[in-house]
Amino acid sequence: MKITPTNKEAKLKEAKDWGTNLPAWATMTADEAAQHIEDNVTNLASAKVVLKKIARGFVYLRDRADA
């Protein structure tokens, strides 16, 4: 969803909430994040958790770039 004048405040709050709840790997270097995933993503369920968080990050960045 694009940010429009009518939904801007809600989208910014959503982004802030997402940013507040970032997993620890989001502040790691690329190598540290890759190692964390290697060590901790051990099955399909845990992979889905990580992929959903990454997807939310991409969507946030996309929508923020359009603001």
N, C-alpha and C positions, 0 to 999 in steps of 0.2 A: 504494500500500500504506500503510495506516495504521500509525502507530507504536504498538506494544504493548509491555508489559513484556519480552516475550521477544525482540523484535527492536530495541529502543530503541538499544542500544549500536552495533549494526551500522548502523542508519539515521543515527545521529549521526556515525559515522566517515565514512559515505558523504557526508553533507552537508559535513563538514569538508574532505574530499578535493575535493568539487565547488567549495567556496569557495576553496580554495587554487589551483585551476586556472581561475579566472575569466578570461575574456578581458579585454583592456585596456578595451574599451568598457563593461564593467560598472561601472567607476568614473567614467565620464564623466557629464556633465550630459545631460539628455534631448536637447538640441540638438546636443551634440557626438556623441552616439551615433547620432542620426539622420543627421548628416553623414558619419560614418564608414561607416555602412551604405550611404549614397548613393554614396560614393566607392569602396567596396571590394566590395560585393555586385553582381557584374556578370553572373552567370549562375545557372542553376538549382542547380548544385552548390554554389556559395558561399552561396546563399540557404538551402539545406538545412542547411549547417553552422551558420549563425547561428540558424536556427529550432530546431534540436535543442538548442543551448545555452540558448536562451530557455525552451524547454519544460522542460528540466531545472531551471532556476531556478524556474519556476512550481510544478513538482511539489515541489521542496524547500520552498518557502514554504508550500504547502498542507499538506504533512506536518508541517512545523515548527509551524504554527498549531494542529494537532490534538494536539500533544505535551502 
